[in-house]
Each structure stands twice: as C-alpha cells, then as structure tokens.
Amino acid sequence: MKSFRCFLKPAAFTLNAGLATVAVSPAMAQIVINEIVKEERTAGSLAVSPDTREFIELYNAGTETINLAGWSLGVVDLLTGAAGTVDTIPSGTIAPGGYFVVGGAAVPGVNYSPVDTDLYADLTGHLIELRSPSALEDAIAYETYRVFAGTTPPRFNNLSALQVAQIDQGFRSQLISMNAAAPNSVISWARYRDGVDTNSNGRDFGILPATPGATNALPQAAAHTVPDVDALAPGSVLSSNYYASFVQPRVIDPTAVSVANPRAIPRSPQGGNAIVAWDNTGGGNASYSKELVNSFDLYAYIDTAPLGIGVTTNTEEWETVSYGIGSTDPFYGNPDPTGGIFTTTSNLTNGSTGIGWVYQQYENPANTAESFSRLALVDFGGGGNSNGGHVDFDWTVIQTIDVSGMDADWYRLGIDYDPTTGEVVARFDDQVFEFSTTPDIAGTFFVGYREAITSDQTRLSLLNPPIYDLYEEVTSVVGDYNGNGTVGQEDYTLWASTYGSTVTAGSGADGNGDGVVNAADYTVWRDADAASIATAVPEPTAFAGALLTALIGASGWRRR
C-alpha cells in the first residue's frame, strides 16, 4: 500500500502556544507512544547510515480495540516549532494490551514501514506527536537540552500548551542505540511500565532493552541486590545482572591492576572481589539493572585524592560517578549538580532522572581554590538542566558533602524509596538524610560514569571509575584489626605499625576500645589468634614500644 509519509504542516499543528492555562488530563488517551529508537550507532558510537533499527511502538492501554487507520506520527522541531515529516498509518488495529510498531523494514515485528530505513534525522531535538484523526493523543520529546540556550532559556515557547502538557521536560540528552554485542543488549527509550503515562517523559521512560512489539516490563524488586562476586574470576562480565550502553559491569580484584582496574586499592569491608562499571577506552558509560527497584545499599570506593592530571597538562580535568534509581543517558553526559565547573550559561546534556548520589572531582591548575571533591544527594526528578549554576536548573540537590578532607576509602551509599508515599531515606556511611519526592515513580538501579580528561590513554590509569561491592553487616571479630573478618598475622602487623597511636575508640588496632593502640591491644590479638603463638611474634617492651612508635605512619590504618 502507498505510504502516507509527507512533509506538510497540517492545521492540527497550529495550536496557540499562548494557551498555557489549558487543563490536560494525565489519562488523555488509551493509545500511547510506548517505546522509541530514533538513532542507531556502532558499538563505538560512530554514525550508522542508513539506520535500520529506528521505530516507534504504540501500546493500547484501554479496553477496546482501536482502528489506527488515519492515525499519524508527526515530527515537530523543538527550536522552531515547525512541523516536519508526518507518517500516517494507512490501516491496522491494536487490541487492548497490544502493540503496533511503525518502523524500518528490518525492525522485528514491524506493522507499518513508511520507509525502509531512516525515519528521523540524527542529532536533532524533536517532539514526536501521536494524533488520531481528531486529536493529539500523546507526545514525547528528546534532546531537549537544545532549547535551553543562554541564561533565560526559551524552554518550549515554540510548542503548544497541549504539546508541552504531554512531555514535561522530555528526554534531555541524546537518544542513541548502540550496536551492542552479546551478552549486552541494544537499547531503546521505553516506558518502564507499558502504557503508564503521567505526562512526564523523564519519569515514565528510561533506557531499557529494545523490544519492538513486546512488553518493556522488567521484573519489580524491592531492592537491587548487588551480586556477590567473590567466587567469580576477575574479568567476568555480569551479564546476568546488568545491561549497559557501552560496557557492562565486570569483576575485578581491587588489589590488582588490570585492564578494568586502573589502580590497586584495598578490598571492601565485605572482602574479596568487587565490581567496576566503566568504559576503559574513555568517555562515558551507563549501566543499569535487569529489574526495576526501590532501593539499593552498597559499598562504593571514593578516592578523595586530587586527580593530579591537570597539574601536568595545565588544563581543567574532572570526572563524575552516579549511583541512582531511575535512568540516565547512554553517554552519561557531563553533569555539574553543585555548579562548580560550568558557567551559568552552560546547557548540559546529562539525562539522569530519579534519585541518586553523584560524586564529582574537579581540578583547575590555573585556580586551585576552585578544585573540589564533592558528594551530592540529588533528586533528578524528571530530568532537566544538570548545571547547578544555571538559572533554569531542574535537579534538586538535597545535600552536598565536601569529602576532600576525608580518606580515600570504601563508604556505604544507599537509597530507600517508598513509592506509596514518595519518602526517601538516603545513607552515606553513618549519616542519614530524609526527603520527599514524587510518589509512584519507577526506575532501574543505574551507575553512570564520565571522565573529562586530556585525551591521552596513559592518563586513564589516574582515573577513579565506579567501583562498588555489596554491603553486608559485618560482625565484629575480636582481634580482627584490618576488618577482613579473620584474625591473623596481618592484624599483628597493623597493630605494630600503629602502636602508640590515638584513634577513635574501637577502630583500627584498638582492641580494648580505650582509644589508644598499646600493649593491651596486643594481648587482645594474641588471645584471639592461637596461630600467633606459633609465629612467636615479639611482645611489646618499653624499648620495642618506643621503636614501634617511630614506625607510626609507615603503614596507615584503614577505617572499617
């Protein structure tokens, strides 16, 4: 049948943009745009031409079968409001709970192909309208950062009130689907729950596996369970637990340098192996769980030491890590939630939504006073400008923590969201923060990482990618001074190297909890470890104690 793809501006597109007070019901129609792929790229993010994966999936959330003949999908330029391509469906029906796919001829399960390959232009900010013969039924928008230029952004002034009411912030970042190789999965932008439409694109949609003509739904879990990877070989890909835009999370031995682990760090309090989530070839990466979740609890390694890169390059350098519930964009575009890097006119492309922790390091050799290491608790909401210094900032920073004076170490990070009430309880080690956000939001557990360093692969060894491990309540073991769950020679070494130190009561090698590492703590260790008798390690004497005191600092004690 002849395609109805055209480039005219129908009268239906000329709604008055000044009707900002028009009330629109969240349940505007039973047929909604459910999933979209608008641009295909190689696994390394190079352009693909022609695109063969582009599609839009419709879903019937109602109770009646709908005849789609005469319905259309139309493109509107976000910058100008001008209408572009309109694809009118010539025939077809969609049953309750059913799908209808408009896409290229090679798309699996396609129901209508207006063209064989490319449906939409690459690298553009567009609104996609779904119209019945009589009304606007649904709309989505992507790459909305393009309309946020300058200190007084026009927002969506070129769109109608009805259009704006459907999208909220739209999707801020680039909407890209890379040709990921198995066991990874190619991605789309899809509703977390088929047909659920709150008229906030950022809250309703997230980065998910592409499933044209089939359900988007991932299983719902109360909490994301960080996998125990101690029994897995370093280098193992966690394909059973995560998807990713580029590189899936992998197992590392944190104490050993490898392709995936740029530098040796201590093991987490849980012990054993850990997980790294980044693309070690550079740039950004986004990983996400294979289930929707309401909480997570984990150990994250936070290296608070200066990057030390800009000192040699005399350029500004930074990197950012996020752990959250919601979604982000495939490139995890550089965010700046506390406004310390970009100017107030900068228009950032990070597309994170939901709730999460953001850790950011920045250094400026030309002005060292501007350098920082900050951890921020952020309500990403439905997205928006991620530049805290911008007049049109849409994220909400709940708490900022300056960690520059803290040890590089493993810290507990957690988010617990109640979808019924919208109440959030967040944790950073022993600190707890509570706030309220929108109820009934959905999302995956996601990890985002972006480096912005001088393009020199040799400097990647200086980076601090997201390395995390499962959090477990650790039962204190008497005489276990290094926190690895057992008592042995290493604990004696830690006691000896910190002998005479004043510490937080009960920490490090302070076995009796008096706040000082002394001979009494040796006795605690000796009595706890029968093997120590066989090793015949020296007991402290006045002379040995003085000698050991001189060794303080040769080996630092680690916070448990």
C-alpha positions, 0 to 999 in steps of 0.5 A, a space after each residue: 500500500 502507498 505510504 502516507 509519509 509527507 512533509 506538510 504542516 497540517 492545521 492540527 499543528 497550529 495550536 496557540 502556544 499562548 494557551 498555557 492555562 489549558 487543563 490536560 488530563 494525565 489519562 488523555 488517551 488509551 493509545 500511547 507512544 510506548 517505546 522509541 529508537 530514533 538513532 542507531 550507532 556502532 558499538 563505538 558510537 560512530 554514525 550508522 547510515 542508513 539506520 535500520 533499527 529506528 521505530 516507534 511502538 504504540 501500546 493500547 492501554 484501554 479496553 477496546 480495540 482501536 482502528 489506527 487507520 488515519 492515525 499519524 506520527 508527526 515530527 515537530 522541531 523543538 527550536 522552531 516549532 515547525 512541523 516536519 515529516 508526518 507518517 500516517 498509518 494507512 490501516 491496522 488495529 491494536 487490541 487492548 494490551 497490544 502493540 503496533 510498531 511503525 518502523 524500518 523494514 528490518 525492525 522485528 515485528 514491524 506493522 507499518 514501514 513508511 520507509 525502509 530505513 531512516 525515519 528521523 534525522 540524527 542529532 536533532 531535538 524533536 517532539 514526536 506527536 501521536 494524533 488520531 484523526 481528531 486529536 493529539 493523543 500523546 507526545 514525547 520529546 528528546 534532546 531537549 537540552 537544545 532549547 535551553 540556550 543562554 541564561 533565560 532559556 526559551 524552554 518550549 515557547 515554540 510548542 503548544 500548551 497541549 504539546 508541552 502538557 504531554 512531555 514535561 521536560 522530555 528526554 534531555 540528552 541524546 537518544 542513541 542505540 548502540 550496536 551492542 554485542 552479546 551478552 549486552 543488549 541494544 537499547 531503546 527509550 521505553 516506558 518502564 511500565 507499558 502504557 503508564 503515562 503521567 505526562 512526564 517523559 523523564 519519569 515514565 521512560 528510561 533506557 531499557 532493552 529494545 523490544 519492538 512489539 513486546 512488553 518493556 516490563 522488567 521484573 519489580 524488586 524491592 531492592 537491587 541486590 548487588 551480586 556477590 562476586 567473590 567466587 567469580 574470576 576477575 574479568 567476568 562480565 555480569 551479564 546476568 545482572 546488568 545491561 549497559 550502553 557501552 560496557 557492562 559491569 565486570 569483576 575485578 580484584 581491587 588489589 590488582 591492576 588490570 585492564 578494568 582496574 586502573 589502580 590497586 586499592 584495598 578490598 571492601 569491608 565485605 572482602 574479596 572481589 568487587 565490581 567496576 562499571 566503566 568504559 576503559 577506552 574513555 568517555 562515558 558509560 551507563 549501566 543499569 539493572 535487569 529489574 526495576 527497584 526501590 532501593 539499593 545499599 552498597 559499598 562504593 570506593 571514593 578516592 578523595 585524592 586530587 586527580 593530579 592530571 591537570 597539574 601536568 597538562 595545565 588544563 581543567 580535568 574532572 570526572 563524575 560517578 552516579 549511583 541512582 534509581 531511575 535512568 540516565 543517558 547512554 553517554 552519561 553526559 557531563 553533569 555539574 549538580 553543585 555548579 562548580 565547573 560550568 558557567 551559568 550559561 552552560 546547557 548540559 546534556 546529562 539525562 539522569 532522572 530519579 534519585 541518586 548520589 553523584 560524586 564529582 572531582 574537579 581540578 583547575 591548575 590555573 585556580 586551585 581554590 576552585 578544585 573540589 571533591 564533592 558528594 551530592 544527594 540529588 533528586 533528578 526528578 524528571 530530568 532537566 538542566 544538570 548545571 547547578 549554576 544555571 538559572 533554569 536548573 531542574 535537579 534538586 540537590 538535597 545535600 552536598 558533602 565536601 569529602 576532600 578532607 576525608 580518606 580515600 576509602 570504601 563508604 556505604 551509599 544507599 537509597 530507600 524509596 517508598 513509592 506509596 508515599 514518595 519518602 526517601 531515606 538516603 545513607 552515606 556511611 553513618 549519616 542519614 538524610 530524609 526527603 520527599 519526592 514524587 510518589 509512584 515513580 519507577 526506575 532501574 538501579 543505574 551507575 553512570 560514569 564520565 571522565 573529562 580528561 586530556 585525551 591521552 590513554 596513559 592518563 586513564 590509569 589516574 582515573 577513579 571509575 565506579 567501583 562498588 561491592 555489596 554491603 553486608 553487616 559485618 560482625 565484629 571479630 575480636 582481634 580482627 584489626 584490618 576488618 577482613 573478618 579473620 584474625 591473623 598475622 596481618 592484624 599483628 602487623 597493623 597493630 605494630 605499625 600503629 602502636 602508640 597511636 590515638 584513634 577513635 575508640 574501637 577502630 583500627 588496632 584498638 582492641 580494648 576500645 580505650 582509644 589508644 593502640 598499646 600493649 593491651 591491644 596486643 594481648 587482645 590479638 594474641 588471645 584471639 589468634 592461637 596461630 600467633 603463638 606459633 609465629 612467636 611474634 615479639 611482645 611489646 617492651 618499653 624499648 620495642 614500644 618506643 621503636 614501634 612508635 617511630 614506625 607510626 605512619 609507615 603503614 596507615 590504618 584503614 577505617 572499617 
